[in-house]
């Protein structure tokens, strides 16, 4: 029995179940249930990971592997929490990559009917079947669905819950784009695909699936370029760069952001695209130690206040409401707790909800570690951990993971050590 083999090898290596789970990148529950015989087997990839952590080959019969459920269920090995279980079922990576591949092909293939001039009834005929509602103007319906999906995402407490609807919209748009279309319609469809793939990337980013979100942002940028939409293109690049900023690969973000700024200058001057690029650029520059450049970028981001209607509520949502937290994030990167702390405390007083509150709590913990103030560090850190458990936000979890190096020098304090261990366990549960 596989579970007995795993238990015996784990004991030979002197590992606890928790240590094996962390090394293999699976939840402790998977190890425990396998060893106790409550699960006969697991996915082949999971067993390979466990074997690698044990530095051995695990004997697996084809019967055992085929007995594993092909579709994630309530007792799936990846189900470390309610959120991750839901994520594994609605955000299956194989299906996601297939969708991305199909959409990429549809965007890259030149339209066969690009030179056609079609009237409004013909446009209905071409695009309405994607919605299954003949007689409606297809592009108008598809556009309205994109707008509704962004609203759903904004209000959802668990962002992954919106993924099935987003995936369905991607299928509609891809299906419409794969049929012969006039050039004007093709460009509009590329614009909508660039829009919805940015939303898909946001959902995956929140789930801490950064590589998958980067795939989505890359396709969004390609589709926006095909559509000739400069602001949409710039936003896709900015979101891609933001992944690098969050993973603290600041220098990798700079080329994308500088190109995004060039695109924004060619876009609509009434939109806040360039200001948003500057806000993210400020954080990247702060991470590289360029304090002067960071302050200049923040100054340009502040100019969003002069715009009458800066965002569109969908793929561009930068309206200046996040300037304070972006500035505070820069000060945290610059290790200037005296400037960051008042801003962050003010943000908490505004009763923010969702992941923005979680981000502020982690930044306050980071500020406390810089002072150092162990009591406040543990207080804010524990609040951020509880917030992450409640919302299952991968964005806040990554901030907590980035906090761990700052805890290393303070682990002699048992409360700090406990906080560090809780973050580690939360990371395992989220995988």
Buried (B, 14 or more C-beta within 10 A) or exposed (E): EBBEBBBEBBEEBEBEBBBBBBBBBBBBBBBBBBBEEEBBBBBBEBBBBBBBBBEBEBEBEEEBBEEBEEEBEEEBBBBBBEBBBBBBBBBBEEEBEEBBEBBBEBBEEEBEBBEBEBEEEEBBEBBBBBBEEEEBBBBEBBBEBBEEBBEBBBEBEBBBBBBEBBBEBBBBBBBBBBBEBBEBBBBBBBBBBBBBBBBBBBBBBBBBBBEBBBBBBBBBBBBBBBBEBBBBBBBBBBBBBBBBBBBBEBEBBBEBBBBBBEBBEEBBEEBBBBBBBBBBBBBBBBBBEBBEBBBBBBEBBBBBEEBEEBBBEBBBBBBBEBBBBBBBBBBBBBEBBEBBBEBBEEBBEEEBEBBBBBBBBBBBBBBBBBEBBBEBBBBBBBBBBEBBBEBBBBBBBBBBBBBBEBBEEBBEBEBBEBBBEBBBBBBBBBB
